Amino acid sequence: MSAPAKNKPESIPAFLFAILLAGSYILFGFIPDNEWWGLNHLYFHSDLIRWFFIALIILTFLPPIRNFCMSTFEKMSGIPRKMSSFLWPMIAVGLFIIFRISVHSMGDGYLRDIEIRAGKLYYATEMLDFFIHATLYKFITLFGKFRPTVAMAATSIVAGVVFVYILFRNVTFEGWKRYLFIGFVLSLGCSQFFFGYAESYTLVYLFSVWYLLSVFRESFDDISFGVVIPIYLLAGFSHQLGVILLPSFLYLAYLKFNDHSRRLIIYSAVAVTALLPLLIPRILNQYFDADEIIILTDSFLPLWDSSYGIFTPNHLFDLINEFLLVAPAFLLLLPFMPLVWKSSRRRIIMAATIVLPSFLFILVFDPKLTMVRDWDLFSVPMALGVIPLAVLIFEPLDNNLTAPPKALIGAVLVSMVVLSSWLFLNHNAEAHLKRAEYFLDRAERNQSWGYEVLAKYYEHERDYTNELRILDKINPADRKARMYGNVAQSLYSMGRYDEAYEAAMEGMELPNPVQKNFMAAGITSIYKKEFDQAARFLLKAVQLTPNDPEKLNYLGAALSQGGHPDEAIEVFQKAIALNRNFSDAYFGLAFAYNSKQEKEIALQYCRRGLELAPGSSIGKALMRQISEGK
C-alpha cells in the first residue's frame, strides 16, 4: 500500500473539530438536553445500542482504522466505473430494506395517506411526487388491500437505488476522491428518505442532486443543456423546493448561449421553461377545482418577532442544531473552505446561485421543529447548499495523492456513524416514538398538531390507550373538533360508548366539526338504541364523505333498526355499489328485508354475505333468525 498523504495545514483544525463534534454526540447520548436536539439522538437508544455506536465513533479516530479505510478507498478506486455503478445500488437496496423505518404515519406521510385514499391524484405543491404515489397506490390495490404509505415506502426505496446509481454514474472525480465524495453525499441526512419513508421530498432530492451533478461537470462545455432541462423540470414538478435551482438554471443558460446569435429568443424560451414549475400548478389548480395553492412562502418567518423570528436567538440556535442533525459532514469540512477559492470564477458563481438560495430558504423558513419529523423539509435545501461547496472543496485536492488526507477520512467516517445511529433509531419504532414524544413534551410551538400526528400512529396500531394518553396532553385551549373526533372514535372502539358520545358532542360544539364527530355520535347512539338520533348524526357524516361504504352501512343500520326499512335498503344498495364485496351491507339488506317480512329476498342477501364472510357470527345469527321466521 502507498504511504498515506501528509496532513495539510487545514487538517489539524479539522481533526480537532471532529473530536469536539464526536465528543458532543457521545456526551449528549447521556444528557437529554432539549436545547441541543441536533446532538442527542444517541440518548434514545437502548444502553447496548448506545455503547455500540459510541465504540464505532471512537474507532473512527484510531490510526489503524483510518489506514484501513484509506487502503479500502484505494482498492475500491480500482473497480471499473460501469461495474461499480451497478454493484453499489444492489448493495444499497438490501440496506434500505433491512433498516427501513418503522413509523410511517408522521409528517407528510400521514396527510398524504388521507388524501390519496380519498382518490386525489393532484396536489399543487408536489405535483409529480403526489401523482406517482397516488397512481402506484391505485395499482397495488389491484392485488390486495394496502395503505398509501406502502406505495410511498416502496417509491422511497426504489428512489434510493436510483440515487446511488446516479451518484456512481455522474460523479466525475476519479480514484479515492470519487468514493470519498460519494460517501460525503450519502452521509447527509437526506439519505434517510430512501429507507422507506412516506414523505413528499424523496423525488425532489433525487432529481435535484442529479441536476447538481449534471451542472458541475469538469467543464461547462461538457454540459448538455438538453439533458439538464428535463432534470430541472423533474425536480421542479416534484416539489416546490425545486425553485431553489432556478437561479443556477438561468445562469447556466447565460453561460451556454451568451455568444449565440439568437440569444434573446433562447433566453426567453429558457425563462419560460424555468418558470413552468411555478406556473403549471396554478393552471392545473383551476382544472382540478382544487383549494387555493399553499406556497412555501406562507411558512416564512417574520424578520424579527419577540417569540420566534428570523434573527431571534432561539431560531438561530435551531439552525445550528439543524446542521448538527442533517449535515455534520459539512461542518467537519469547514476548515477546508479556503480550497473553494481555487476554483474558477464561473464555478464559484454557479455554486453561489445554488448555495445562497438554499441557505436563505433555511434562514427564513419556519422549521416547525415540533412536528415529530423535524428534519425532512429543511434537510433538502441544506443538502443542496452543501453539495456544491463540497464539489469545490474536493476539486483542487491533489489527484496525485495515493490516499486522501486523514481529516477528510475522519469527517466522512464520523458523519457516517452519526447517520447510522440516527437510521437505527428510526428503524426502531419504540425509540422513534420515545424521541418524538420527548420533543413534544418540551415544545413551545406547534405542539398540538405534533401530538395529533404522534397519536395517529397509535391509532393505526390500534393502541387506543396510548393514543388517548397522547391526545390528553394537548392544551384544552388548542383542542379542535377533529381531535375530539379522534378521541370519540377510539373510545367507541374500546367499548366506552358514553364517553365517546360526550367527546363527539364536544367536537360538534366547536367550529368546523369533522365527519368523525358525527360518525362517533351516530354509532354510540345506535348502541344506546336511539336510532332516529343516530340516523341524523350519520347522515351528516355521509354528507361530508359521501363515497364511504362503511358510513353508509352504519346509516342503513340506524334507519333499519329505527323502523325505516325502505330508506335503509336504498342506503345499503349505495354501499354495495361502492364495494361489491362489503359483506356487512349484504347482512344489512337481509335484516331490512326480513323486517318487511320478505324472507326469500332476505335469505338471498344473507347467503351472499356469508359467501363473502363465511365466519361472520352476525351473518350466521341472522340466517338462523330468518330461517326460523323471526
C-alpha positions as CSV (number, residue, x, y, z in Angstrom):
1,M,0.0,0.0,0.0
2,S,1.3,3.5,-0.8
3,A,2.3,5.8,2.0
4,P,-0.5,7.9,3.4
5,A,-0.6,11.5,2.4
6,K,0.8,14.1,4.7
7,N,-1.7,16.2,6.5
8,K,-2.4,19.6,5.1
9,P,-2.4,22.6,7.5
10,E,-6.2,22.7,7.5
11,S,-6.2,19.0,8.6
12,I,-5.2,19.9,12.2
13,P,-8.3,22.1,13.0
14,A,-10.5,19.7,11.0
15,F,-9.2,16.8,13.2
16,L,-9.8,18.8,16.4
17,F,-13.2,19.8,15.2
18,A,-14.1,16.2,14.5
19,I,-13.0,15.2,18.1
20,L,-15.1,18.0,19.5
21,L,-18.2,17.0,17.5
22,A,-17.8,13.3,18.2
23,G,-17.4,14.0,21.9
24,S,-20.5,16.1,21.9
25,Y,-22.6,13.3,20.3
26,I,-21.3,10.9,23.0
27,L,-21.8,13.4,25.8
28,F,-25.4,14.2,24.8
29,G,-26.1,10.5,24.4
30,F,-26.3,10.5,28.2
31,I,-27.8,14.0,28.8
32,P,-31.3,14.5,27.4
33,D,-30.7,18.2,26.9
34,N,-33.6,19.6,24.8
35,E,-31.6,22.6,23.7
36,W,-29.1,20.5,21.8
37,W,-31.6,18.3,20.0
38,G,-29.3,18.0,17.0
39,L,-26.8,16.1,19.1
40,N,-28.8,13.9,21.4
41,H,-30.3,11.1,19.4
42,L,-28.0,8.5,21.0
43,Y,-29.9,9.1,24.2
44,F,-33.0,7.4,22.9
45,H,-31.3,4.1,22.1
46,S,-31.1,1.2,24.5
47,D,-27.9,1.1,26.5
48,L,-26.5,-1.7,24.4
49,I,-27.0,0.1,21.1
50,R,-25.8,3.4,22.5
51,W,-22.5,1.9,23.6
52,F,-22.2,0.1,20.3
53,F,-22.3,3.4,18.4
54,I,-20.1,5.2,20.9
55,A,-17.5,2.4,20.3
56,L,-17.8,3.0,16.5
57,I,-17.3,6.7,16.9
58,I,-14.1,6.2,19.0
59,L,-12.8,3.6,16.4
60,T,-13.0,6.2,13.6
61,F,-10.2,8.2,15.3
62,L,-7.8,5.2,15.7
63,P,-4.9,5.3,13.1
64,P,-5.2,1.6,12.2
65,I,-8.9,2.1,11.3
66,R,-8.2,5.2,9.2
67,N,-5.3,3.5,7.4
68,F,-7.6,0.5,6.7
69,C,-10.2,2.9,5.2
70,M,-7.5,4.6,3.1
71,S,-6.5,1.1,1.8
72,T,-10.1,0.3,1.1
73,F,-10.7,3.5,-0.8
74,E,-7.5,2.7,-2.8
75,K,-8.8,-0.8,-3.7
76,M,-12.4,0.4,-4.5
77,S,-11.0,3.0,-6.9
78,G,-9.7,0.1,-9.0
79,I,-13.3,-1.2,-9.6
80,P,-14.3,-0.3,-13.2
81,R,-16.8,2.6,-13.2
82,K,-19.6,0.7,-15.0
83,M,-19.3,-2.3,-12.6
84,S,-19.4,0.0,-9.5
85,S,-22.4,1.8,-10.9
86,F,-24.4,-1.5,-10.7
87,L,-22.7,-3.2,-7.8
88,W,-23.3,-0.5,-5.2
89,P,-27.0,0.1,-5.9
90,M,-27.6,-3.6,-5.5
91,I,-25.9,-3.5,-2.1
92,A,-27.8,-0.3,-1.2
93,V,-31.2,-1.9,-1.8
94,G,-30.5,-4.5,0.8
95,L,-29.6,-1.9,3.4
96,F,-32.6,0.2,2.5
97,I,-34.9,-2.7,3.1
98,I,-33.2,-4.2,6.2
99,F,-33.0,-0.9,8.1
100,R,-36.3,0.6,6.8
101,I,-38.2,3.0,9.0
102,S,-40.9,1.5,11.3
103,V,-43.2,4.5,11.8
104,H,-44.9,5.8,8.6
105,S,-47.8,7.9,9.9
106,M,-45.9,11.0,10.8
107,G,-45.3,14.2,8.9
108,D,-46.5,14.4,5.3
109,G,-46.9,10.6,5.2
110,Y,-50.0,11.0,7.5
111,L,-51.5,13.7,5.4
112,R,-50.8,12.2,2.0
113,D,-52.3,8.9,3.2
114,I,-55.6,10.6,3.9
115,E,-55.6,12.5,0.6
116,I,-54.6,9.6,-1.6
117,R,-57.2,7.3,0.0
118,A,-59.8,10.0,-0.8
119,G,-59.0,9.5,-4.5
120,K,-56.9,12.6,-5.2
121,L,-54.3,12.4,-8.0
122,Y,-53.1,16.0,-7.8
123,Y,-51.6,18.2,-5.1
124,A,-50.2,21.6,-6.2
125,T,-47.1,21.8,-4.0
126,E,-45.7,18.4,-5.2
127,M,-47.5,17.5,-8.4
128,L,-45.2,14.8,-9.7
129,D,-44.4,13.3,-6.4
130,F,-48.1,13.1,-5.4
131,F,-49.2,11.8,-8.8
132,I,-46.6,9.0,-8.8
133,H,-47.6,7.9,-5.3
134,A,-51.3,8.0,-5.9
135,T,-51.0,6.1,-9.2
136,L,-48.8,3.4,-7.7
137,Y,-51.3,3.1,-4.8
138,K,-54.1,2.5,-7.3
139,F,-52.0,-0.2,-9.0
140,I,-51.1,-2.1,-5.9
141,T,-54.7,-2.1,-4.6
142,L,-55.5,-4.4,-7.6
143,F,-53.6,-7.1,-5.7
144,G,-55.0,-6.6,-2.2
145,K,-55.8,-4.1,0.5
146,F,-52.9,-1.7,1.2
147,R,-52.4,1.7,2.7
148,P,-51.0,4.6,0.5
149,T,-47.9,4.6,2.8
150,V,-47.0,1.2,1.3
151,A,-46.7,2.8,-2.1
152,M,-44.8,5.8,-0.7
153,A,-42.4,3.5,1.1
154,A,-41.8,1.4,-2.0
155,T,-41.1,4.5,-4.0
156,S,-38.7,5.7,-1.3
157,I,-36.6,2.5,-1.6
158,V,-36.6,2.5,-5.4
159,A,-35.6,6.1,-5.5
160,G,-32.7,5.3,-3.2
161,V,-31.4,2.7,-5.6
162,V,-31.7,5.1,-8.5
163,F,-30.0,7.8,-6.3
164,V,-27.0,5.6,-5.6
165,Y,-26.8,4.6,-9.3
166,I,-26.9,8.3,-10.4
167,L,-24.1,9.1,-7.9
168,F,-21.8,6.5,-9.2
169,R,-22.6,7.3,-12.8
170,N,-22.3,11.1,-12.6
171,V,-19.6,11.9,-10.1
172,T,-16.7,12.8,-12.3
173,F,-13.9,12.5,-9.7
174,E,-11.6,9.6,-10.1
175,G,-9.8,7.3,-7.6
176,W,-10.3,7.8,-3.9
177,K,-11.8,11.3,-4.5
178,R,-14.8,9.7,-6.2
179,Y,-15.6,7.3,-3.3
180,L,-14.9,9.8,-0.6
181,F,-17.2,12.4,-2.2
182,I,-20.0,9.8,-2.7
183,G,-19.5,8.9,1.0
184,F,-19.9,12.6,1.9
185,V,-23.2,12.9,0.0
186,L,-24.6,9.7,1.5
187,S,-23.7,10.8,5.0
188,L,-26.2,13.8,4.7
189,G,-29.5,13.5,6.5
190,C,-31.4,13.3,3.2
191,S,-30.3,9.7,2.8
192,Q,-33.0,8.9,5.4
193,F,-35.5,9.4,2.6
194,F,-34.5,6.1,1.0
195,F,-35.2,3.9,3.9
196,G,-39.0,3.5,3.3
197,Y,-40.0,7.0,4.4
198,A,-43.5,8.1,3.5
199,E,-42.6,11.7,2.6
200,S,-43.0,14.3,-0.1
201,Y,-39.3,15.2,-0.5
202,T,-37.8,12.0,-1.8
203,L,-38.1,12.7,-5.5
204,V,-37.2,16.4,-5.4
205,Y,-34.0,15.4,-3.6
206,L,-33.2,12.7,-6.1
207,F,-33.7,14.9,-9.1
208,S,-32.1,18.0,-7.5
209,V,-28.8,16.1,-6.8
210,W,-28.9,14.6,-10.3
211,Y,-29.2,18.2,-11.5
212,L,-26.3,19.4,-9.4
213,L,-24.0,16.6,-10.6
214,S,-25.0,17.5,-14.2
215,V,-24.2,21.2,-13.9
216,F,-20.9,20.6,-12.1
217,R,-19.1,18.7,-14.8
218,E,-15.4,19.3,-15.1
219,S,-16.0,21.8,-17.8
220,F,-19.2,23.8,-18.6
221,D,-18.5,22.8,-22.3
222,D,-19.2,19.2,-21.3
223,I,-22.7,20.1,-20.0
224,S,-25.6,19.2,-22.3
225,F,-28.4,21.8,-21.8
226,G,-30.8,19.4,-23.5
227,V,-30.1,16.9,-20.7
228,V,-30.2,19.5,-17.9
229,I,-33.7,20.9,-18.9
230,P,-35.7,17.7,-18.2
231,I,-33.8,17.0,-15.0
232,Y,-34.6,20.6,-13.8
233,L,-38.2,20.2,-14.7
234,L,-38.4,16.8,-12.9
235,A,-37.1,18.5,-9.7
236,G,-39.4,21.5,-10.1
237,F,-42.5,19.5,-10.7
238,S,-41.7,17.0,-7.9
239,H,-41.9,19.7,-5.2
240,Q,-41.9,23.5,-4.8
241,L,-38.5,23.2,-3.3
242,G,-37.2,22.8,-6.8
243,V,-37.4,26.5,-7.2
244,I,-34.1,26.8,-5.4
245,L,-32.5,25.6,-8.6
246,L,-34.0,28.3,-10.8
247,P,-31.1,30.9,-10.5
248,S,-28.5,28.3,-11.4
249,F,-30.6,27.2,-14.3
250,L,-30.7,30.7,-15.7
251,Y,-27.0,31.3,-15.1
252,L,-26.2,28.1,-16.9
253,A,-28.3,29.3,-19.9
254,Y,-26.3,32.5,-19.8
255,L,-23.0,30.6,-19.9
256,K,-24.1,28.3,-22.7
257,F,-25.8,30.8,-25.0
258,N,-24.1,34.2,-24.3
259,D,-22.3,34.1,-27.7
260,H,-25.3,32.7,-29.6
261,S,-26.7,34.9,-32.4
262,R,-30.3,34.2,-31.3
263,R,-29.6,34.5,-27.6
264,L,-32.7,36.8,-27.0
265,I,-35.0,34.1,-28.3
266,I,-33.2,31.4,-26.4
267,Y,-33.2,33.4,-23.2
268,S,-36.9,33.9,-23.5
269,A,-37.5,30.2,-24.0
270,V,-35.3,29.4,-21.1
271,A,-37.1,31.8,-18.8
272,V,-40.5,30.3,-19.7
273,T,-39.1,26.8,-19.1
274,A,-37.6,27.9,-15.8
275,L,-40.9,29.2,-14.6
276,L,-43.0,26.2,-15.7
277,P,-42.9,24.5,-12.2
278,L,-44.4,27.7,-10.8
279,L,-47.0,28.4,-13.5
280,I,-48.4,24.9,-14.3
281,P,-49.7,24.3,-10.7
282,R,-51.8,27.4,-10.9
283,I,-53.3,26.3,-14.2
284,L,-54.0,22.8,-13.0
285,N,-55.5,24.1,-9.8
286,Q,-58.3,25.6,-11.9
287,Y,-58.8,22.4,-13.8
288,F,-59.0,20.2,-10.7
289,D,-61.0,22.9,-8.9
290,A,-58.6,22.5,-6.0
291,D,-58.2,24.6,-2.9
292,E,-56.0,27.7,-3.0
293,I,-52.4,26.8,-3.6
294,I,-50.3,26.7,-0.4
295,I,-46.9,28.0,-1.3
296,L,-43.8,27.7,0.8
297,T,-43.6,31.5,1.4
298,D,-46.7,31.0,3.6
299,S,-44.4,29.5,6.2
300,F,-41.7,32.1,6.1
301,L,-40.8,33.6,9.5
302,P,-41.1,37.3,10.3
303,L,-37.9,39.3,10.2
304,W,-38.0,39.8,13.9
305,D,-40.5,38.6,16.3
306,S,-40.4,38.6,20.1
307,S,-41.1,34.9,20.3
308,Y,-39.7,33.3,17.1
309,G,-38.3,35.3,14.1
310,I,-35.5,35.0,11.5
311,F,-32.9,36.7,13.7
312,T,-34.2,35.7,17.2
313,P,-31.6,33.8,19.2
314,N,-33.8,30.7,19.5
315,H,-34.2,30.4,15.8
316,L,-30.5,30.9,15.1
317,F,-29.8,28.2,17.7
318,D,-32.2,25.9,15.9
319,L,-30.2,26.5,12.7
320,I,-27.1,25.2,14.4
321,N,-29.0,22.1,15.6
322,E,-30.3,21.6,12.0
323,F,-26.7,21.4,10.7
324,L,-25.7,19.1,13.5
325,L,-28.6,16.8,12.8
326,V,-28.6,16.5,9.0
327,A,-25.2,17.8,7.8
328,P,-22.4,17.2,10.3
329,A,-20.1,16.2,7.5
330,F,-20.2,19.7,6.1
331,L,-19.4,21.2,9.5
332,L,-16.3,18.9,9.6
333,L,-15.3,20.2,6.1
334,L,-15.4,23.9,7.2
335,P,-11.6,24.1,7.8
336,F,-11.2,23.1,4.1
337,M,-13.3,26.0,2.9
338,P,-10.3,28.1,1.6
339,L,-10.0,25.4,-1.1
340,V,-13.2,26.8,-2.7
341,W,-11.4,29.9,-3.9
342,K,-9.1,27.8,-6.0
343,S,-11.9,27.1,-8.4
344,S,-12.7,29.1,-11.5
345,R,-14.8,32.3,-11.3
346,R,-17.6,30.6,-13.2
347,R,-17.8,27.6,-11.0
348,I,-17.8,29.8,-7.8
349,I,-20.7,31.8,-9.2
350,M,-22.6,28.7,-10.2
351,A,-22.1,27.3,-6.7
352,A,-23.3,30.7,-5.3
353,T,-26.5,30.5,-7.4
354,I,-27.4,27.3,-5.6
355,V,-25.9,27.8,-2.1
356,L,-27.3,31.3,-1.4
357,P,-31.0,30.5,-2.3
358,S,-30.6,27.2,-0.3
359,F,-29.3,28.8,2.9
360,L,-31.6,31.8,2.5
361,F,-34.5,29.4,2.5
362,I,-33.2,27.7,5.6
363,L,-32.8,31.0,7.3
364,V,-36.3,32.4,6.6
365,F,-38.4,29.2,6.7
366,D,-40.2,28.1,9.9
367,P,-38.8,24.7,10.6
368,K,-41.8,23.6,12.7
369,L,-39.5,21.6,14.8
370,T,-42.2,20.0,16.9
371,M,-44.0,18.2,14.1
372,V,-42.4,15.0,15.2
373,R,-40.4,14.6,12.0
374,D,-38.4,17.8,12.3
375,W,-35.8,17.2,9.7
376,D,-37.3,16.3,6.3
377,L,-38.1,19.7,4.8
378,F,-35.0,21.7,5.9
379,S,-32.7,18.8,5.1
380,V,-33.2,19.2,1.4
381,P,-32.2,22.8,0.9
382,M,-29.3,22.1,3.4
383,A,-28.1,19.3,1.2
384,L,-28.5,21.4,-1.9
385,G,-26.4,24.1,-0.2
386,V,-23.5,22.0,0.9
387,I,-23.1,19.6,-2.0
388,P,-21.8,22.4,-4.4
389,L,-19.4,23.6,-1.8
390,A,-18.2,20.0,-1.3
391,V,-17.6,19.8,-5.0
392,L,-15.4,22.9,-5.0
393,I,-13.5,21.6,-1.9
394,F,-12.8,18.2,-3.4
395,E,-11.8,19.5,-6.9
396,P,-8.4,21.1,-6.0
397,L,-7.3,18.3,-3.8
398,D,-4.1,16.8,-5.3
399,N,-5.1,14.0,-7.6
400,N,-1.5,12.6,-7.3
401,L,-2.0,11.7,-3.7
402,T,-2.5,7.9,-3.4
403,A,-4.7,8.3,-0.3
404,P,-6.9,11.1,1.0
405,P,-6.0,13.4,3.8
406,K,-6.8,11.8,7.2
407,A,-9.0,14.7,8.2
408,L,-11.3,14.1,5.2
409,I,-11.5,10.4,6.0
410,G,-12.3,11.3,9.6
411,A,-15.0,13.8,8.6
412,V,-16.8,11.2,6.4
413,L,-16.4,8.3,8.8
414,V,-17.7,10.3,11.9
415,S,-20.7,11.5,9.8
416,M,-21.5,8.0,8.6
417,V,-21.5,6.7,12.1
418,V,-23.7,9.5,13.3
419,L,-26.1,9.0,10.4
420,S,-26.2,5.3,11.1
421,S,-27.2,5.8,14.7
422,W,-30.0,8.0,13.5
423,L,-31.1,5.5,10.9
424,F,-31.1,2.7,13.6
425,L,-33.1,5.0,15.9
426,N,-35.8,5.5,13.3
427,H,-35.7,1.8,12.4
428,N,-36.8,1.0,16.0
429,A,-40.4,2.1,16.5
430,E,-40.1,2.3,20.3
431,A,-37.0,4.5,20.2
432,H,-38.5,6.7,17.4
433,L,-41.7,7.3,19.3
434,K,-39.8,7.9,22.5
435,R,-37.8,10.7,20.8
436,A,-40.9,12.2,19.2
437,E,-42.8,12.4,22.5
438,Y,-39.8,13.7,24.3
439,F,-39.6,16.7,22.0
440,L,-43.3,17.4,22.0
441,D,-43.5,17.4,25.8
442,R,-40.9,20.2,25.8
443,A,-42.1,22.1,22.8
444,E,-43.3,25.7,22.8
445,R,-44.7,25.8,19.3
446,N,-46.9,23.7,17.0
447,Q,-47.3,21.2,19.9
448,S,-51.0,20.3,19.4
449,W,-50.5,19.3,15.8
450,G,-47.4,17.3,16.7
451,Y,-49.3,15.4,19.3
452,E,-52.2,14.6,16.9
453,V,-49.7,13.2,14.3
454,L,-48.0,11.1,17.0
455,A,-51.4,9.8,18.3
456,K,-52.3,8.9,14.7
457,Y,-49.5,6.2,14.8
458,Y,-51.0,4.6,17.8
459,E,-54.4,4.7,16.2
460,H,-53.1,2.8,13.2
461,E,-51.6,0.3,15.5
462,R,-55.0,0.1,17.4
463,D,-53.2,1.0,20.6
464,Y,-56.0,3.2,21.7
465,T,-54.8,3.6,25.3
466,N,-51.6,5.3,24.2
467,E,-53.4,7.3,21.5
468,L,-55.8,8.7,24.2
469,R,-52.8,9.3,26.5
470,I,-51.1,11.4,23.9
471,L,-54.2,13.4,22.9
472,D,-54.9,14.1,26.5
473,K,-51.6,16.1,26.6
474,I,-53.0,18.7,24.2
475,N,-53.8,22.0,25.9
476,P,-57.6,22.3,26.2
477,A,-57.4,25.8,24.5
478,D,-55.8,24.2,21.4
479,R,-58.2,21.3,21.0
480,K,-60.0,21.3,17.7
481,A,-63.1,19.4,16.5
482,R,-61.0,16.8,14.7
483,M,-59.2,15.9,17.9
484,Y,-62.4,15.3,19.7
485,G,-63.5,13.2,16.7
486,N,-60.3,11.0,17.0
487,V,-60.9,10.7,20.8
488,A,-64.6,9.7,20.3
489,Q,-63.7,7.1,17.6
490,S,-61.1,5.5,19.8
491,L,-63.4,5.4,22.8
492,Y,-66.2,3.6,21.0
493,S,-63.6,1.2,19.5
494,M,-62.8,0.4,23.2
495,G,-66.5,0.0,24.0
496,R,-66.6,3.1,26.1
497,Y,-69.8,4.4,24.4
498,D,-71.0,7.1,26.9
499,E,-67.5,8.7,26.9
500,A,-67.3,8.5,23.1
501,Y,-70.7,10.2,22.8
502,E,-69.6,13.0,25.1
503,A,-66.4,13.6,23.2
504,A,-68.2,13.6,19.9
505,M,-70.7,16.2,21.2
506,E,-67.8,18.4,22.5
507,G,-66.3,18.4,19.0
508,M,-69.6,19.3,17.4
509,E,-69.8,22.4,19.5
510,L,-66.5,23.7,18.1
511,P,-66.0,25.4,14.7
512,N,-65.6,23.1,11.6
513,P,-66.8,19.7,13.1
514,V,-65.5,16.8,11.1
515,Q,-67.2,13.6,10.0
516,K,-65.6,11.6,12.8
517,N,-67.6,13.7,15.3
518,F,-70.9,12.8,13.6
519,M,-69.8,9.3,13.0
520,A,-68.9,8.6,16.6
521,A,-72.1,10.3,17.9
522,G,-74.1,8.2,15.4
523,I,-72.5,4.9,16.3
524,T,-72.8,5.4,20.0
525,S,-76.4,6.4,19.6
526,I,-77.0,3.1,17.9
527,Y,-75.6,1.3,20.9
528,K,-77.8,3.4,23.1
529,K,-80.8,2.4,20.9
530,E,-81.5,6.0,20.0
531,F,-81.9,5.2,16.3
532,D,-83.5,8.3,15.0
533,Q,-80.9,10.5,16.6
534,A,-78.2,8.1,15.3
535,A,-79.6,8.5,11.7
536,R,-79.4,12.3,11.9
537,F,-75.8,12.2,13.0
538,L,-74.8,9.5,10.5
539,L,-76.5,11.4,7.6
540,K,-74.3,14.4,8.3
541,A,-71.2,12.1,8.3
542,V,-72.3,10.7,5.0
543,Q,-72.8,14.2,3.6
544,L,-69.2,15.0,4.5
545,T,-67.8,11.8,2.9
546,P,-70.5,10.5,0.5
547,N,-68.4,7.7,-1.0
548,D,-67.5,5.8,2.1
549,P,-69.4,2.5,2.2
550,E,-68.8,1.9,5.9
551,K,-70.5,5.2,6.9
552,L,-73.4,4.3,4.6
553,N,-73.6,0.9,6.2
554,Y,-73.9,2.5,9.7
555,L,-76.6,4.9,8.4
556,G,-78.5,2.0,6.9
557,A,-78.3,0.1,10.2
558,A,-79.7,3.1,12.1
559,L,-82.6,3.5,9.6
560,S,-83.4,-0.2,9.6
561,Q,-83.4,-0.6,13.4
562,G,-85.3,2.7,13.7
563,G,-88.2,1.3,11.6
564,H,-87.4,2.8,8.2
565,P,-86.5,-0.4,6.1
566,D,-87.2,1.2,2.7
567,E,-84.8,4.1,3.3
568,A,-82.3,1.6,4.8
569,I,-82.4,-0.6,1.7
570,E,-81.6,2.3,-0.5
571,V,-78.6,3.3,1.6
572,F,-77.3,-0.3,1.8
573,Q,-77.5,-0.6,-2.0
574,K,-75.4,2.6,-2.3
575,A,-72.8,1.0,-0.1
576,I,-72.7,-2.2,-2.2
577,A,-72.4,-0.1,-5.4
578,L,-69.2,1.4,-3.9
579,N,-67.9,-2.0,-2.7
580,R,-69.4,-5.2,-4.1
581,N,-67.6,-7.3,-1.6
582,F,-68.9,-5.5,1.5
583,S,-70.4,-8.3,3.5
584,D,-71.9,-6.1,6.3
585,A,-74.0,-4.2,3.7
586,Y,-75.5,-7.6,2.5
587,F,-76.3,-8.5,6.1
588,G,-77.9,-5.1,6.5
589,L,-80.1,-5.7,3.4
590,A,-81.1,-9.1,4.7
591,F,-82.1,-7.5,8.1
592,A,-84.1,-4.8,6.4
593,Y,-86.0,-7.2,4.0
594,N,-86.6,-9.5,6.9
595,S,-88.2,-6.7,8.9
596,K,-90.5,-6.2,5.9
597,Q,-91.4,-10.0,6.0
598,E,-89.8,-10.5,2.6
599,K,-88.0,-13.7,3.8
600,E,-86.8,-15.0,0.4
601,I,-85.0,-11.8,-0.6
602,A,-83.6,-11.6,2.9
603,L,-82.2,-15.1,2.6
604,Q,-80.6,-14.3,-0.7
605,Y,-78.7,-11.4,0.7
606,C,-77.7,-13.2,3.9
607,R,-76.3,-16.1,1.8
608,R,-74.4,-13.6,-0.3
609,G,-72.9,-12.0,2.8
610,L,-71.9,-15.4,4.2
611,E,-70.2,-16.3,0.9
612,L,-68.0,-13.2,1.4
613,A,-67.6,-13.6,5.2
614,P,-68.3,-17.3,6.0
615,G,-67.1,-16.9,9.6
616,S,-69.3,-14.0,10.4
617,S,-71.1,-14.6,13.7
618,I,-73.6,-11.8,12.8
619,G,-74.3,-13.4,9.5
620,K,-74.9,-16.8,11.0
621,A,-77.2,-15.5,13.7
622,L,-79.2,-13.5,11.1
623,M,-79.5,-16.6,8.9
624,R,-81.0,-18.6,11.9
625,Q,-83.3,-15.7,12.7
626,I,-84.6,-15.5,9.1
627,S,-84.9,-19.3,8.7
628,E,-86.9,-19.6,12.0
629,G,-89.3,-16.9,10.8
630,K,-88.4,-14.4,13.5
